């Protein structure tokens, strides 16, 4: 929010103008971050909200988390030899291994980015 003043006769009248918010949608990781701040760091949450920077912060964390997820998933899949060849040979095993990798990667992302101040 921006505070500006309008001249009205001899008086200055304060007016609030809303900052333009990013149009991108807040998804899973952004919502997780918002819940964490609301429940555990109310002052930080309120400060972001009052400054009009909450959505921007959530989108930043969300983007970092998604990038980190991709990075971790590909690194783990490579190190555990979860390949397209495995997918072609045994699809159920590939799905089980990828689910495990994604769950572990998400746990790391939550610890590194979502649940840290």
Secondary structure, DSSP 8 states (H G I E B T S, - for coil): -EEEEEEETTEEEEEEE------S---HHHHHHHHHHHHH-HHHHHHHHHHT-HHHHHHHHHHHHHHHHHHHHHHHHHHTT--HHHHHH-HHHHHHHHHHHHHHHHHHHIIIIIT--
